[in-house]
Amino acid sequence: MVNEEALRARFDVIAIEGEGILLDRERGSVIRLNRTACDIWTAILVGQSIAGASRELARRFELTPDRAARDVALAIDQIPDSPRTPSTDPWRWEAVASGYAFFEGPRLLCQIDGSGSSLRLAGGVRPTEAEARGYLKSVAPKLLSLRGVFLLHASAVEIDGKLLVFSGRSGAGKTTSARAFALAGARLVCEDLLVIAPATSPSEPRAVIGGEAVILAWIFEQAAQLGRARETTISCAALDRCIDGPTRSITEILLVDANRRAGQQIHRDELARPDALVALIESAFFASPDARAWRARFVQLHDLVAGLVTSRVTMPGDLATLDSAARAYRQMATTAS
């Protein structure tokens, strides 16, 4: 027997270009769905029973009841039941009654309220200024996500008034890639945190070019306060200034990977939008396991990839060749514009 309410509590689905993406809020992972599976999951998650979804599938595609029931069962059975792989990251969040608790290993460092309004150090935690900067750098994306600010874990450069974005896992080469383009004449906009501007046109996603600088300034200012042990609670309201200021449109997102290093040039493989959405999930900072919060951020990410090109890239492995390839790529981008 399948617990339908448990499925609704754990999963969310969004349709994109005739297919679907199933979001597992429990594990923070996503699964590609074909059109039929997307229809099945959509029906179940909006409240239809599994039996009802089977009957609707049989009606729409003129299937026998047994065949439709098997198709529905297969759509559900493709979801893995194995436990989540333990994270090797020493930092972790845990939901608590008042909001969220932030740990380094087993040690509680601080707590934040559910809206990201304030941060309070745990009892006995008295960090040095340098330690506080490390804590706040890890905490800031969570705070901003709770405050409704959309971030990507990405670097970016400005070329002829538009942004080229580099995204990928930690250690993939985002910062190195952006710096190579900066040496080639592009303007370095950010190295780690890209602040997506509030949407004005889904067809032209934009980012705040000074957003990361505001976040870093807040981190340094608050770390100095915590390091002096004058306060154990700080306000996070000033973080909202990261969405103020000039914006630039994003032309393309390049997905970099430490394992894709070869050749003398930058080679792109454009992704279909469902693949781009799956690939960028890890780069977006989600706020909480709450269904509405996940859905809102998932829709923002969907709108982002719908409005631009996302490509996996293969880049040269050594810095000298990467610098040369960046100059060639920048020249090509300038000529195309």
C-alpha positions as a Markdown table, in Angstrom:
| # | Residue | x | y | z |
|---|---|---|---|---|
| 1 | Met | 0.0 | 0.0 | 0.0 |
| 2 | Val | 1.2 | 3.5 | -0.9 |
| 3 | Asn | 0.7 | 6.3 | 1.6 |
| 4 | Glu | -0.7 | 9.0 | -0.6 |
| 5 | Glu | -0.5 | 11.7 | 2.0 |
| 6 | Ala | 3.2 | 10.9 | 2.6 |
| 7 | Leu | 3.8 | 11.4 | -1.1 |
| 8 | Arg | 2.1 | 14.8 | -1.0 |
| 9 | Ala | 4.1 | 15.9 | 2.0 |
| 10 | Arg | 7.4 | 14.8 | 0.4 |
| 11 | Phe | 7.2 | 15.7 | -3.3 |
| 12 | Asp | 6.3 | 18.5 | -5.6 |
| 13 | Val | 6.1 | 18.6 | -9.4 |
| 14 | Ile | 6.5 | 21.2 | -12.1 |
| 15 | Ala | 5.8 | 20.8 | -15.8 |
| 16 | Ile | 8.4 | 22.1 | -18.3 |
| 17 | Glu | 8.3 | 21.8 | -22.1 |
| 18 | Gly | 6.0 | 18.8 | -22.1 |
| 19 | Glu | 7.9 | 16.9 | -19.4 |
| 20 | Gly | 8.2 | 17.3 | -15.7 |
| 21 | Ile | 10.5 | 17.6 | -12.8 |
| 22 | Leu | 9.7 | 15.9 | -9.5 |
| 23 | Leu | 11.2 | 17.6 | -6.4 |
| 24 | Asp | 12.0 | 15.5 | -3.4 |
| 25 | Arg | 11.9 | 18.0 | -0.6 |
| 26 | Glu | 13.0 | 15.3 | 2.0 |
| 27 | Arg | 16.3 | 14.8 | 0.2 |
| 28 | Gly | 16.7 | 18.0 | -1.7 |
| 29 | Ser | 17.0 | 16.0 | -5.0 |
| 30 | Val | 15.1 | 16.1 | -8.4 |
| 31 | Ile | 14.0 | 13.4 | -10.8 |
| 32 | Arg | 13.2 | 13.8 | -14.5 |
| 33 | Leu | 9.7 | 12.7 | -15.5 |
| 34 | Asn | 8.3 | 11.9 | -19.0 |
| 35 | Arg | 5.0 | 13.5 | -19.9 |
| 36 | Thr | 2.9 | 10.5 | -18.7 |
| 37 | Ala | 4.7 | 10.3 | -15.4 |
| 38 | Cys | 4.4 | 14.1 | -15.0 |
| 39 | Asp | 0.6 | 13.8 | -15.5 |
| 40 | Ile | 0.4 | 10.9 | -13.0 |
| 41 | Trp | 2.3 | 12.7 | -10.3 |
| 42 | Thr | 0.5 | 16.0 | -10.9 |
| 43 | Ala | -2.8 | 14.2 | -10.4 |
| 44 | Ile | -1.7 | 12.5 | -7.1 |
| 45 | Leu | -0.1 | 15.6 | -5.7 |
| 46 | Val | -3.2 | 17.8 | -6.2 |
| 47 | Gly | -5.2 | 15.3 | -4.2 |
| 48 | Gln | -6.4 | 12.6 | -6.6 |
| 49 | Ser | -6.1 | 9.0 | -5.3 |
| 50 | Ile | -3.8 | 6.5 | -7.0 |
| 51 | Ala | -6.9 | 4.6 | -8.1 |
| 52 | Gly | -8.4 | 7.8 | -9.5 |
| 53 | Ala | -5.1 | 8.6 | -11.4 |
| 54 | Ser | -5.2 | 5.1 | -12.9 |
| 55 | Arg | -8.7 | 5.6 | -14.1 |
| 56 | Glu | -8.0 | 9.0 | -15.6 |
| 57 | Leu | -4.9 | 7.6 | -17.4 |
| 58 | Ala | -7.0 | 4.7 | -18.8 |
| 59 | Arg | -9.6 | 7.2 | -20.1 |
| 60 | Arg | -7.2 | 9.6 | -21.7 |
| 61 | Phe | -5.0 | 7.0 | -23.5 |
| 62 | Glu | -7.6 | 4.3 | -24.0 |
| 63 | Leu | -5.7 | 1.8 | -21.9 |
| 64 | Thr | -7.0 | -1.2 | -20.1 |
| 65 | Pro | -7.5 | -0.7 | -16.3 |
| 66 | Asp | -4.7 | -3.2 | -15.6 |
| 67 | Arg | -2.3 | -1.5 | -18.0 |
| 68 | Ala | -3.1 | 2.0 | -16.6 |
| 69 | Ala | -2.6 | 0.7 | -13.0 |
| 70 | Arg | 0.8 | -0.8 | -13.9 |
| 71 | Asp | 1.9 | 2.5 | -15.5 |
| 72 | Val | 0.9 | 4.4 | -12.4 |
| 73 | Ala | 2.7 | 1.9 | -10.2 |
| 74 | Leu | 5.9 | 2.2 | -12.3 |
| 75 | Ala | 5.8 | 6.0 | -12.1 |
| 76 | Ile | 5.7 | 5.8 | -8.3 |
| 77 | Asp | 8.2 | 2.9 | -8.1 |
| 78 | Gln | 10.9 | 4.8 | -9.9 |
| 79 | Ile | 11.4 | 6.9 | -6.7 |
| 80 | Pro | 14.3 | 5.5 | -4.7 |
| 81 | Asp | 13.6 | 4.4 | -1.1 |
| 82 | Ser | 17.3 | 4.1 | 0.0 |
| 83 | Pro | 18.3 | 6.5 | 2.8 |
| 84 | Arg | 19.9 | 9.7 | 1.9 |
| 85 | Thr | 23.7 | 9.6 | 1.5 |
| 86 | Pro | 25.3 | 11.2 | 4.6 |
| 87 | Ser | 26.8 | 14.6 | 3.8 |
| 88 | Thr | 30.5 | 15.2 | 4.3 |
| 89 | Asp | 29.9 | 18.9 | 4.8 |
| 90 | Pro | 30.6 | 19.8 | 8.5 |
| 91 | Trp | 27.9 | 22.5 | 8.3 |
| 92 | Arg | 24.3 | 21.5 | 8.6 |
| 93 | Trp | 20.8 | 23.0 | 9.3 |
| 94 | Glu | 18.2 | 21.6 | 11.5 |
| 95 | Ala | 14.6 | 22.8 | 11.8 |
| 96 | Val | 13.6 | 23.8 | 15.3 |
| 97 | Ala | 10.5 | 25.3 | 16.9 |
| 98 | Ser | 11.7 | 28.8 | 16.6 |
| 99 | Gly | 13.2 | 28.5 | 13.1 |
| 100 | Tyr | 16.5 | 26.9 | 12.2 |
| 101 | Ala | 19.6 | 25.8 | 14.1 |
| 102 | Phe | 23.1 | 25.8 | 12.5 |
| 103 | Phe | 25.7 | 23.2 | 13.5 |
| 104 | Glu | 29.3 | 22.6 | 12.8 |
| 105 | Gly | 29.4 | 18.8 | 13.3 |
| 106 | Pro | 27.7 | 18.2 | 16.6 |
| 107 | Arg | 28.2 | 21.7 | 17.9 |
| 108 | Leu | 25.4 | 24.2 | 17.8 |
| 109 | Leu | 26.7 | 27.5 | 16.6 |
| 110 | Cys | 23.6 | 29.7 | 16.2 |
| 111 | Gln | 19.9 | 29.9 | 15.6 |
| 112 | Ile | 17.8 | 32.0 | 13.2 |
| 113 | Asp | 14.1 | 32.7 | 13.3 |
| 114 | Gly | 11.9 | 31.3 | 10.5 |
| 115 | Ser | 11.8 | 34.6 | 8.6 |
| 116 | Gly | 15.5 | 35.2 | 8.6 |
| 117 | Ser | 15.1 | 38.4 | 10.6 |
| 118 | Ser | 17.7 | 37.8 | 13.3 |
| 119 | Leu | 20.6 | 35.5 | 14.2 |
| 120 | Arg | 21.4 | 34.5 | 17.8 |
| 121 | Leu | 24.6 | 32.8 | 18.9 |
| 122 | Ala | 24.3 | 29.6 | 20.9 |
| 123 | Gly | 25.2 | 29.8 | 24.6 |
| 124 | Gly | 28.9 | 29.6 | 25.1 |
| 125 | Val | 29.8 | 30.4 | 21.5 |
| 126 | Arg | 32.2 | 33.3 | 21.4 |
| 127 | Pro | 33.9 | 33.3 | 18.0 |
| 128 | Thr | 36.9 | 35.3 | 17.0 |
| 129 | Glu | 36.2 | 37.8 | 14.2 |
| 130 | Ala | 37.7 | 35.5 | 11.6 |
| 131 | Glu | 35.6 | 32.6 | 12.9 |
| 132 | Ala | 32.5 | 34.7 | 12.9 |
| 133 | Arg | 33.1 | 35.6 | 9.2 |
| 134 | Gly | 33.3 | 31.9 | 8.4 |
| 135 | Tyr | 30.0 | 31.2 | 10.2 |
| 136 | Leu | 28.2 | 34.2 | 8.6 |
| 137 | Lys | 29.4 | 33.3 | 5.1 |
| 138 | Ser | 27.8 | 29.9 | 5.5 |
| 139 | Val | 24.7 | 31.3 | 7.1 |
| 140 | Ala | 24.1 | 34.3 | 4.8 |
| 141 | Pro | 22.6 | 32.3 | 1.8 |
| 142 | Lys | 20.1 | 30.7 | 4.2 |
| 143 | Leu | 19.1 | 34.0 | 5.7 |
| 144 | Leu | 18.6 | 35.6 | 2.3 |
| 145 | Ser | 16.6 | 32.7 | 1.0 |
| 146 | Leu | 14.3 | 33.0 | 4.0 |
| 147 | Arg | 14.0 | 36.7 | 3.4 |
| 148 | Gly | 12.9 | 36.0 | -0.2 |
| 149 | Val | 16.1 | 36.9 | -2.0 |
| 150 | Phe | 17.0 | 34.5 | -4.9 |
| 151 | Leu | 20.6 | 33.6 | -5.0 |
| 152 | Leu | 22.7 | 31.3 | -7.2 |
| 153 | His | 26.0 | 29.8 | -6.1 |
| 154 | Ala | 27.8 | 31.2 | -9.1 |
| 155 | Ser | 30.3 | 33.6 | -10.4 |
| 156 | Ala | 29.7 | 36.1 | -13.1 |
| 157 | Val | 31.4 | 38.6 | -15.4 |
| 158 | Glu | 29.9 | 41.5 | -17.5 |
| 159 | Ile | 30.7 | 41.6 | -21.2 |
| 160 | Asp | 29.3 | 44.5 | -23.2 |
| 161 | Gly | 26.6 | 45.2 | -20.6 |
| 162 | Lys | 25.4 | 41.6 | -20.1 |
| 163 | Leu | 26.3 | 38.9 | -17.7 |
| 164 | Leu | 27.9 | 35.6 | -18.4 |
| 165 | Val | 27.4 | 33.3 | -15.4 |
| 166 | Phe | 29.5 | 30.3 | -14.2 |
| 167 | Ser | 27.8 | 27.8 | -12.0 |
| 168 | Gly | 28.7 | 24.4 | -10.6 |
| 169 | Arg | 29.6 | 22.5 | -7.4 |
| 170 | Ser | 32.2 | 23.8 | -5.0 |
| 171 | Gly | 35.7 | 23.3 | -6.5 |
| 172 | Ala | 34.3 | 23.1 | -10.0 |
| 173 | Gly | 36.2 | 26.2 | -11.1 |
| 174 | Lys | 33.6 | 29.0 | -11.0 |
| 175 | Thr | 35.9 | 31.6 | -9.5 |
| 176 | Thr | 38.9 | 30.6 | -11.7 |
| 177 | Ser | 36.8 | 30.8 | -14.8 |
| 178 | Ala | 35.4 | 34.3 | -13.9 |
| 179 | Arg | 38.9 | 35.6 | -13.1 |
| 180 | Ala | 40.2 | 34.3 | -16.4 |
| 181 | Phe | 37.5 | 36.3 | -18.2 |
| 182 | Ala | 38.3 | 39.3 | -16.1 |
| 183 | Leu | 41.9 | 39.1 | -17.2 |
| 184 | Ala | 40.6 | 38.9 | -20.8 |
| 185 | Gly | 38.9 | 42.3 | -20.3 |
| 186 | Ala | 35.5 | 41.4 | -18.9 |
| 187 | Arg | 34.3 | 43.1 | -15.7 |
| 188 | Leu | 34.2 | 40.7 | -12.6 |
| 189 | Val | 30.8 | 41.0 | -11.0 |
| 190 | Cys | 30.9 | 38.2 | -8.4 |
| 191 | Glu | 32.9 | 35.2 | -7.4 |
| 192 | Asp | 30.5 | 33.1 | -5.3 |
| 193 | Leu | 27.1 | 34.6 | -4.8 |
| 194 | Leu | 24.9 | 35.9 | -7.7 |
| 195 | Val | 21.9 | 37.9 | -6.6 |
| 196 | Ile | 19.0 | 37.4 | -9.0 |
| 197 | Ala | 17.0 | 40.6 | -9.3 |
| 198 | Pro | 13.3 | 40.5 | -8.6 |
| 199 | Ala | 11.6 | 39.5 | -11.8 |
| 200 | Thr | 10.3 | 42.3 | -14.1 |
| 201 | Ser | 10.2 | 40.2 | -17.3 |
| 202 | Pro | 10.5 | 36.4 | -17.3 |
| 203 | Ser | 12.1 | 36.5 | -20.8 |
| 204 | Glu | 15.0 | 38.7 | -19.5 |
| 205 | Pro | 16.4 | 37.4 | -16.2 |
| 206 | Arg | 18.6 | 39.9 | -14.5 |
| 207 | Ala | 21.1 | 40.0 | -11.7 |
| 208 | Val | 22.2 | 42.7 | -9.3 |
| 209 | Ile | 25.8 | 43.6 | -10.1 |
| 210 | Gly | 26.7 | 44.8 | -6.6 |
| 211 | Gly | 24.8 | 42.2 | -4.7 |
| 212 | Glu | 27.7 | 40.1 | -3.5 |
| 213 | Ala | 29.6 | 43.1 | -2.3 |
| 214 | Val | 26.7 | 44.1 | -0.1 |
| 215 | Ile | 26.5 | 40.6 | 1.4 |
| 216 | Leu | 30.3 | 40.5 | 2.1 |
| 217 | Ala | 30.2 | 44.0 | 3.7 |
| 218 | Trp | 27.4 | 42.8 | 6.0 |
| 219 | Ile | 29.4 | 39.7 | 6.9 |
| 220 | Phe | 32.5 | 41.7 | 7.8 |
| 221 | Glu | 30.5 | 44.3 | 9.8 |
| 222 | Gln | 28.5 | 41.8 | 11.8 |
| 223 | Ala | 31.6 | 39.5 | 12.3 |
| 224 | Ala | 33.4 | 42.4 | 13.9 |
| 225 | Gln | 30.5 | 43.0 | 16.2 |
| 226 | Leu | 30.3 | 39.3 | 17.2 |
| 227 | Gly | 34.1 | 39.1 | 17.5 |
| 228 | Arg | 34.0 | 41.9 | 20.1 |
| 229 | Ala | 31.4 | 39.9 | 22.0 |
| 230 | Arg | 29.3 | 43.0 | 22.4 |
| 231 | Glu | 26.2 | 41.3 | 21.2 |
| 232 | Thr | 25.1 | 37.7 | 20.7 |
| 233 | Thr | 22.0 | 38.6 | 18.6 |
| 234 | Ile | 22.2 | 40.5 | 15.3 |
| 235 | Ser | 19.6 | 41.9 | 12.9 |
| 236 | Cys | 19.6 | 40.6 | 9.3 |
| 237 | Ala | 17.5 | 43.4 | 7.8 |
| 238 | Ala | 20.5 | 45.1 | 6.2 |
| 239 | Leu | 21.0 | 42.1 | 4.0 |
| 240 | Asp | 18.0 | 43.2 | 1.9 |
| 241 | Arg | 20.1 | 46.0 | 0.4 |
| 242 | Cys | 21.8 | 43.4 | -1.8 |
| 243 | Ile | 18.8 | 43.6 | -4.2 |
| 244 | Asp | 19.2 | 47.3 | -4.6 |
| 245 | Gly | 21.3 | 49.0 | -7.2 |
| 246 | Pro | 21.9 | 48.5 | -10.9 |
| 247 | Thr | 21.1 | 45.2 | -12.7 |
| 248 | Arg | 22.3 | 43.6 | -15.9 |
| 249 | Ser | 20.5 | 40.9 | -18.0 |
| 250 | Ile | 22.0 | 37.4 | -18.0 |
| 251 | Thr | 22.8 | 36.1 | -21.4 |
| 252 | Glu | 24.0 | 32.5 | -20.6 |
| 253 | Ile | 24.8 | 30.2 | -17.7 |
| 254 | Leu | 27.9 | 28.0 | -18.2 |
| 255 | Leu | 27.9 | 24.9 | -16.0 |
| 256 | Val | 31.6 | 24.2 | -15.1 |
| 257 | Asp | 32.9 | 20.8 | -13.8 |
| 258 | Ala | 36.3 | 20.0 | -12.5 |
| 259 | Asn | 36.2 | 16.7 | -14.5 |
| 260 | Arg | 35.5 | 18.4 | -17.8 |
| 261 | Arg | 39.0 | 19.9 | -18.5 |
| 262 | Ala | 40.5 | 19.3 | -21.9 |
| 263 | Gly | 41.5 | 20.9 | -25.1 |
| 264 | Gln | 42.5 | 24.4 | -26.0 |
| 265 | Gln | 39.1 | 26.1 | -26.2 |
| 266 | Ile | 35.9 | 26.5 | -24.3 |
| 267 | His | 33.4 | 24.0 | -25.8 |
| 268 | Arg | 29.7 | 24.4 | -25.0 |
| 269 | Asp | 26.9 | 21.7 | -25.0 |
| 270 | Glu | 23.6 | 23.5 | -24.8 |
| 271 | Leu | 21.1 | 21.8 | -22.4 |
| 272 | Ala | 17.4 | 21.3 | -22.9 |
| 273 | Arg | 15.5 | 23.4 | -20.3 |
| 274 | Pro | 14.4 | 20.4 | -18.2 |
| 275 | Asp | 18.1 | 19.3 | -18.0 |
| 276 | Ala | 19.2 | 22.8 | -17.1 |
| 277 | Leu | 16.6 | 23.0 | -14.3 |
| 278 | Val | 17.9 | 19.7 | -12.8 |
| 279 | Ala | 21.5 | 20.8 | -13.2 |
| 280 | Leu | 20.9 | 24.2 | -11.4 |
| 281 | Ile | 19.0 | 22.8 | -8.4 |
| 282 | Glu | 22.2 | 22.3 | -6.5 |
| 283 | Ser | 23.3 | 25.9 | -7.2 |
| 284 | Ala | 20.1 | 27.5 | -5.8 |
| 285 | Phe | 19.7 | 28.1 | -2.1 |
| 286 | Phe | 16.4 | 26.8 | -0.9 |
| 287 | Ala | 14.9 | 28.1 | 2.3 |
| 288 | Ser | 13.2 | 25.2 | 4.1 |
| 289 | Pro | 11.4 | 21.9 | 3.7 |
| 290 | Asp | 8.1 | 23.8 | 3.7 |
| 291 | Ala | 6.2 | 22.9 | 0.5 |
| 292 | Arg | 5.2 | 26.5 | -0.4 |
| 293 | Ala | 8.8 | 27.8 | 0.1 |
| 294 | Trp | 10.2 | 25.0 | -2.1 |
| 295 | Arg | 7.6 | 25.5 | -4.7 |
| 296 | Ala | 8.1 | 29.3 | -4.9 |
| 297 | Arg | 11.9 | 28.9 | -5.3 |
| 298 | Phe | 11.5 | 26.1 | -7.8 |
| 299 | Val | 9.3 | 28.3 | -9.9 |
| 300 | Gln | 11.8 | 31.1 | -9.8 |
| 301 | Leu | 14.5 | 28.7 | -11.0 |
| 302 | His | 12.2 | 27.5 | -13.7 |
| 303 | Asp | 11.6 | 31.0 | -14.9 |
| 304 | Leu | 15.3 | 31.7 | -14.9 |
| 305 | Val | 16.3 | 28.8 | -17.2 |
| 306 | Ala | 13.3 | 29.4 | -19.4 |
| 307 | Gly | 14.6 | 32.9 | -20.2 |
| 308 | Leu | 18.2 | 32.1 | -21.2 |
| 309 | Val | 20.6 | 29.5 | -22.6 |
| 310 | Thr | 22.3 | 27.0 | -20.2 |
| 311 | Ser | 25.2 | 25.0 | -21.4 |
| 312 | Arg | 27.7 | 22.4 | -20.0 |
| 313 | Val | 31.2 | 23.4 | -20.8 |
| 314 | Thr | 34.5 | 21.8 | -21.3 |
| 315 | Met | 37.4 | 24.1 | -20.5 |
| 316 | Pro | 41.2 | 23.9 | -20.7 |
| 317 | Gly | 42.8 | 22.5 | -17.7 |
| 318 | Asp | 45.8 | 24.7 | -17.2 |
| 319 | Leu | 45.5 | 28.4 | -16.4 |
| 320 | Ala | 47.6 | 29.8 | -19.2 |
| 321 | Thr | 45.4 | 28.0 | -21.8 |
| 322 | Leu | 42.2 | 28.9 | -20.0 |
| 323 | Asp | 43.2 | 32.6 | -20.1 |
| 324 | Ser | 43.8 | 32.3 | -23.9 |
| 325 | Ala | 40.5 | 30.5 | -24.3 |
| 326 | Ala | 38.7 | 33.1 | -22.3 |
| 327 | Arg | 40.0 | 35.9 | -24.5 |
| 328 | Ala | 38.9 | 34.0 | -27.6 |
| 329 | Tyr | 35.4 | 33.4 | -26.1 |
| 330 | Arg | 35.0 | 37.0 | -25.0 |
| 331 | Gln | 36.0 | 38.1 | -28.5 |
| 332 | Met | 33.4 | 35.8 | -30.0 |
| 333 | Ala | 30.7 | 37.0 | -27.6 |
| 334 | Thr | 31.5 | 40.7 | -28.4 |
| 335 | Thr | 31.4 | 40.0 | -32.1 |
| 336 | Ala | 28.0 | 38.2 | -31.8 |
| 337 | Ser | 26.5 | 41.0 | -29.8 |
